[in-house]
Amino acid sequence: MVLYTPGKTSGYSDDTVNSGIRFHFLGGAGEVGNVGCVIEDNTGTRLLIDYGMAPTRPPKYPSECPPVSDAIITHSHIDHIGMAPWLVGAHGTKLHGTGLTAKVSEIMWRDTYKVSSIEGYPLTWDKRDLDLALESWVTHDINEWFEIGSWKCRFHPAGHMPGAIMIEIVTPSKTILWSGDIDTRNSPNVIGAKPVNCDILCLEGTYGGRQHPPRKEEEQRFVERVKEIVNRGGVALVPAFASGRGQDILRILHKEAPHLQVHFDGMGTRITKDWLKFPELIKEPNLLIKTWKWARRVYGKSDRKKALNANVIVTTSGMLDGGPALWYLNRLKWDKANAILLTGYQAEGSGGRQLLSEGKLPIYGKMTEIDLEINQFALSNHADHDSLSSFARGCNPEKIIIFHAPNDGAKLLKSELKKEFDIILPENNISFLL
Ligand SMILES: [Zn+2]
């Protein structure tokens, strides 16, 4: 783990770039999350894209970033913004993002700070850095051109969640498209990402080598399962991420099963309020407003007790690592009519993964057996292998850099695309010129 001790300097090269564009991944190469990449060319323009952390236990950080005046933040998931307060505290960096990303960053950083204090993990930034970071946002609309040094940049929707963007960077020599986390399919809250012509495509590959079932069918399967559980007198506990998945689940249920009592708890309640301030970044925002009024939002202990008699509880954390989901599970576990509906991938080492493989998970420090039915649904907000490949072809680049991917996934994407494009699989902390 990098602790960024005073006096310790970044491993980034001091040499100036003579020609071409230099890429240097501080994190996020050959791994999912933990993203940070410095891009620099011979005009002296230097830009950082994302500075996250992987919320593992203990958290994993990218390498120390060299001084950089500007950073573009693709979206507010913690594996993309978690370390930005350090950046602002250490280098006075300006953070560029959408208004919604800037708004939600406060909730994400304060939560990260709280969790690190509770769990006793060292964090490389403090409350002062956090406050400075909140002051450092420069927000841009989708499609609005802005300048960073000698480069022109603009945001395109990434389809991953509201406010998430891809970045088009026009340098004097080449045009770069940085995908961020993307989904090319329409989902309940956002429209899918569309290809953008470029010379160099930096493509996330979370689902390289894997395919999703058709989204609509998977949503239908989820709704049918919820109805079965409710009809037998049970409560469906739906652990879901606070930013994206939770709101998707609410919209699916509001549309397909409006007669159900659906309670929404956790950090997602605050995040949704921020979403509602940016209707231009939401698909059919009026339907989100209707969904929001329909859902029963849980704000305190008495609401939480009421929710135990609901039909459905949608809450954080999505991988059963903490949050109200564990409070509910601890109480719902006694009635076998209840069931757990996982809404996506459960990472190695997460409570959800342990529950799937061993039928137990830690709740408040105590290993607890859970004898309830568990189902898993593929409601991811990332493009799958085929969608990533056709997106890449649509961008028509000369070169593709695959990042934010497990090693095997990156290799499978490479073998799919290598006949048509020059493919680069970067490594963290090793610069390369294109
Ligand atoms: Zn993300």
Residues whose N, C-alpha, C, O or C-beta is under 5 A from the ligand:
A	BS01	ZN	H77 D181
